[in-house]
Amino acid sequence: MPPPRLELRQVSKIYSSDGQNVEALSDVSLRVEAGTVTALMGRSGCGKSTLLNLAGAMDFPTSGEVLIDGRPTTALGEQELTVLRRKRIGFVFQFFQLLPTLTVLENVELPLLLAGEANTAGPALDRLNWVGLAEKAHSFPHQLSGGQMQRVAIARALAHSPHILIADEPTGNLDTASGDQALTLLRESADRFGTAVLMATHSAEAAAIANVRVHLRDGRMWNML
């Protein structure tokens, strides 16, 4: 059997602050398979953001291993890490992070350009059509609603068909209807594209779309459903 898209093996993360060590994660083990959604739940400060950073190869564990497609992130050089982030991982954020001076289409094209793809407009338009916003291709972010901006952000995150999608509070800045649309797209990205989705959320409604729900408390896993 192939390895899971993402695996954490007894991962701990310690930060040094003002001469003191702060343990953000302690002995966390988790598998995120292709075509599934995993929700991380817990109060602010429980370790969700730290875990997402490790899963996205934006940071590295103090102990334990984070494996992406079976390879430990700590075993990769800087060039390999750059390629990994640009080709295998997509990111969705609470506040969208669209570039205001680029059109909607240009925003969605960015991951393809960074990955060195020659044809970017076609795949980007396909993703915009999938999120129902092809008619907004030449608009700018400030001309969109919050819900539309998040749908564009999801299209951008999936433009390069990543193996893993990291979503940090994707509905936290949306009304209920817009949040439901975003969640439907995240669920469909797993079901239709086989993406392994790892989502941090405070929302029970958002967590309801997940195959697995992981509760964190003070950096430790205390429940998994």
MIFILUM-559295 format. One record per residue (C-alpha): x, y, z; residue in one letter. Coordinates in steps of 0.001 Angstrom, whole numbers, plus 500000, padded with zeros to 6 digits. Example, Ala and Ser with C-alpha at 12.3 -4.5 7.8 and 13.67 -1.06 7.14 Angstrom:
// residues 2
{{512300,495500,507800},"A"} {{513670,498940,507140},"S"} 
***
This chain:
// residues 225
{{500000,500000,500000},"M"} {{501231,503534,499272},"P"} {{502131,505701,502271},"P"} {{499615,508294,503475},"P"} {{499887,511705,501875},"R"} {{500775,513156,505267},"L"} {{501947,511469,508429},"E"} {{503107,512788,511796},"L"} {{505017,510343,513974},"R"} {{505330,511260,517664},"Q"} {{505871,514900,516775},"V"} {{506779,517493,519384},"S"} {{507592,521155,518838},"K"} {{509321,523371,521393},"I"} {{509842,527108,520991},"Y"} {{512266,529207,523018},"S"} {{510852,532496,524326},"S"} {{512538,534868,526785},"D"} {{514881,532132,527896},"G"} {{512071,529658,528501},"Q"} {{510986,526649,526494},"N"} {{507339,526455,525423},"V"} {{506027,523111,524204},"E"} {{503531,523861,521415},"A"} {{503003,520205,520444},"L"} {{503705,517061,522416},"S"} {{503940,513536,520999},"D"} {{501336,513975,518233},"V"} {{500820,511142,515735},"S"} {{498419,511491,512807},"L"} {{497810,510076,509321},"R"} {{495984,512003,506587},"V"} {{495085,509798,503634},"E"} {{494411,510816,500037},"A"} {{490768,511709,499435},"G"} {{489980,512493,503082},"T"} {{489351,515570,505208},"V"} {{490851,515793,508694},"T"} {{489689,518564,511036},"A"} {{491874,519917,513839},"L"} {{489775,521329,516661},"M"} {{490552,523097,519910},"G"} {{490863,526475,521585},"R"} {{493255,529176,520415},"S"} {{496770,528288,521528},"G"} {{496128,524533,521556},"C"} {{498679,523846,518809},"G"} {{496558,523837,515630},"K"} {{498594,526471,513786},"S"} {{501865,524852,514806},"T"} {{500661,521531,513457},"L"} {{499586,523125,510166},"L"} {{502998,524773,509771},"N"} {{504718,521425,510288},"L"} {{502323,519661,507905},"A"} {{502964,522285,505228},"G"} {{506752,521992,505595},"A"} {{506903,525618,506707},"M"} {{508506,524553,509996},"D"} {{510088,521414,511391},"F"} {{509542,519326,514519},"P"} {{511845,519415,517518},"T"} {{511439,515650,517738},"S"} {{509544,513042,515780},"G"} {{508950,513025,512034},"E"} {{506635,514696,509538},"V"} {{506409,512652,506337},"L"} {{504893,513815,503057},"I"} {{504308,510978,500604},"D"} {{506559,508867,502797},"G"} {{509545,511255,502932},"R"} {{510540,513070,506147},"P"} {{510572,516844,505654},"T"} {{513758,517116,507731},"T"} {{515584,514953,505167},"A"} {{514932,517412,502317},"L"} {{517272,520178,501194},"G"} {{516131,523745,500582},"E"} {{515582,523207,496853},"Q"} {{513606,520021,497459},"E"} {{511502,521785,500089},"L"} {{510752,524631,497688},"T"} {{509624,522178,495006},"V"} {{507557,520281,497579},"L"} {{505715,523414,498717},"R"} {{505147,524653,495181},"R"} {{503966,521390,493626},"K"} {{502487,519168,496336},"R"} {{500924,521511,498892},"I"} {{498159,524104,498624},"G"} {{497197,526632,501294},"F"} {{493887,528322,502165},"V"} {{493798,531041,504835},"F"} {{491136,532752,506919},"Q"} {{491787,536161,505325},"F"} {{492157,534901,501728},"F"} {{495572,536518,500999},"Q"} {{494792,537311,497388},"L"} {{497192,539783,495776},"L"} {{495185,543005,495292},"P"} {{497016,544209,492174},"T"} {{496383,540984,490253},"L"} {{493153,539907,488615},"T"} {{491262,536885,489877},"V"} {{492668,534795,487024},"L"} {{496218,535981,487681},"E"} {{495869,535103,491364},"N"} {{494783,531566,490489},"V"} {{497619,531229,487974},"E"} {{500287,532000,490594},"L"} {{500893,528438,491884},"P"} {{501195,527199,488309},"L"} {{503734,529882,487471},"L"} {{505727,529129,490621},"L"} {{505697,525434,489729},"A"} {{507195,526276,486330},"G"} {{504146,525366,484247},"E"} {{504070,526775,480705},"A"} {{500285,526699,480269},"N"} {{498684,528493,483196},"T"} {{495541,530236,481929},"A"} {{493690,527052,480911},"G"} {{494045,525152,484205},"P"} {{493367,528344,486182},"A"} {{490140,528940,484269},"L"} {{489139,525323,484859},"D"} {{489506,525809,488609},"R"} {{487607,529112,488497},"L"} {{484815,527396,486613},"N"} {{484787,524647,489248},"W"} {{484250,527197,492047},"V"} {{481600,528972,489951},"G"} {{483534,532196,489320},"L"} {{484778,531988,485738},"A"} {{482860,535188,484962},"E"} {{485006,537027,487553},"K"} {{488316,536079,485906},"A"} {{489207,539660,484991},"H"} {{487891,541283,488164},"S"} {{490143,542361,491024},"F"} {{489840,541057,494591},"P"} {{488363,544317,495926},"H"} {{485427,543849,493544},"Q"} {{484456,540524,495156},"L"} {{482527,539597,498285},"S"} {{484283,537761,501096},"G"} {{482734,534477,500066},"G"} {{483825,534971,496461},"Q"} {{487369,535808,497571},"M"} {{487558,532586,499568},"Q"} {{486316,530583,496600},"R"} {{489041,532174,494474},"V"} {{491551,531307,497191},"A"} {{490404,527681,497090},"I"} {{490715,527670,493282},"A"} {{494239,529071,493637},"R"} {{495195,526485,496265},"A"} {{494086,523654,493968},"L"} {{495250,525090,490632},"A"} {{498392,522935,490597},"H"} {{496566,519784,491786},"S"} {{498463,519463,495081},"P"} {{498498,516230,497045},"H"} {{497816,518080,500313},"I"} {{495589,521070,501070},"L"} {{496231,522974,504300},"I"} {{493227,525088,505363},"A"} {{493544,527426,508352},"D"} {{490117,528519,509663},"E"} {{488735,528690,506088},"P"} {{485252,529784,507241},"T"} {{486371,532044,510096},"G"} {{485794,535274,508153},"N"} {{482648,534250,506289},"L"} {{478905,534367,506858},"D"} {{477045,531065,507137},"T"} {{476023,530774,503476},"A"} {{479499,531647,502165},"S"} {{481087,529326,504702},"G"} {{478887,526470,503545},"D"} {{479967,527075,499941},"Q"} {{483630,526986,500932},"A"} {{483156,523790,502917},"L"} {{481387,522116,499999},"T"} {{484392,522895,497804},"L"} {{486858,521565,500380},"L"} {{484874,518357,500714},"R"} {{484652,518028,496929},"E"} {{488404,518616,496563},"S"} {{488937,515433,498574},"A"} {{486172,513437,496886},"D"} {{486767,514571,493302},"R"} {{490503,515297,493157},"F"} {{491771,512910,495832},"G"} {{493334,515719,497850},"T"} {{494322,515080,501451},"A"} {{492742,518017,503301},"V"} {{493955,519105,506743},"L"} {{491767,521860,508190},"M"} {{492042,523783,511449},"A"} {{488702,525111,512675},"T"} {{486790,526347,515694},"H"} {{483514,525512,513951},"S"} {{481579,522328,514644},"A"} {{479755,522886,511345},"E"} {{483060,522972,509463},"A"} {{484352,519899,511290},"A"} {{481200,518006,510295},"A"} {{482512,517581,506717},"I"} {{485608,515742,507969},"A"} {{486303,512026,507886},"N"} {{488434,512409,511012},"V"} {{488155,514993,513809},"R"} {{491178,515524,516037},"V"} {{490838,517503,519273},"H"} {{493949,519226,520586},"L"} {{494398,520527,524111},"R"} {{497610,522216,525291},"D"} {{499542,520735,522381},"G"} {{498351,517176,522945},"R"} {{495827,515028,521148},"M"} {{493101,514155,523629},"W"} {{490427,512820,521334},"N"} {{490092,511536,517757},"M"} {{486785,510676,516091},"L"} 
***
